[in-house]
Amino acid sequence: MDAASHWEAIVSRHTRIIVGMCVMAAFSLGASADQGPQLNRVMREKLGHSQAILGAVVTSNWAVLDRESRALAMAIRDPAWGATLIGPEYLRESDAFSRALQDLIEASAKRDLELAGNAEIALTSSCIRCHLNMTRRRVAK
């Protein structure tokens, strides 16, 4: 197996994992009774941008990666997202999410597939950890 085929196999496996995590996150979006329509709108917008980012990374589409990463960075500035979600766990994941977004923007500028892949995984992981923390908080109530 040559290096390109090996890399494609790794990306394919990671893609399946990440898509699965995105689906889990999407199902959890509507699961919260205390989540208002504004927050739900922002979360679905974030999911849409995240899916487009994954597609851009997998296809090395640098223009789409840059555009969607920047759009996602704008989406998280929506007051409905930041005002509702508080707590040290959330702040930690929000910082990780923001760092991953900056890494994605940097990767698109450098056309660095390895950096883009790692940043996309970090972005998705921060989403999953945040959703797990928020679910645990709701269950504890």
Sequence and secondary structure as in RCSB ss.txt:
>XXXX:A:sequence
MDAASHWEAIVSRHTRIIVGMCVMAAFSLGASADQGPQLNRVMREKLGHSQAILGAVVTSNWAVLDRESRALAMA
IRDPAWGATLIGPEYLRESDAFSRALQDLIEASAKRDLELAGNAEIALTSSCIRCHLNMTRRRVAK
>XXXX:A:secstr
  HHHHHHHHHHHHHHHHHHHHHHHHHHHTT TT  HHHHHHHHHHHHHHHHHHHHHHHT HHHHHHHHHHHHHH
TTSHHHHHH  SHHHHHHHHHHHHHHHHHHHHHHHT HHHHHHHHHHHHHHHHHHHHHHHHHHHH 
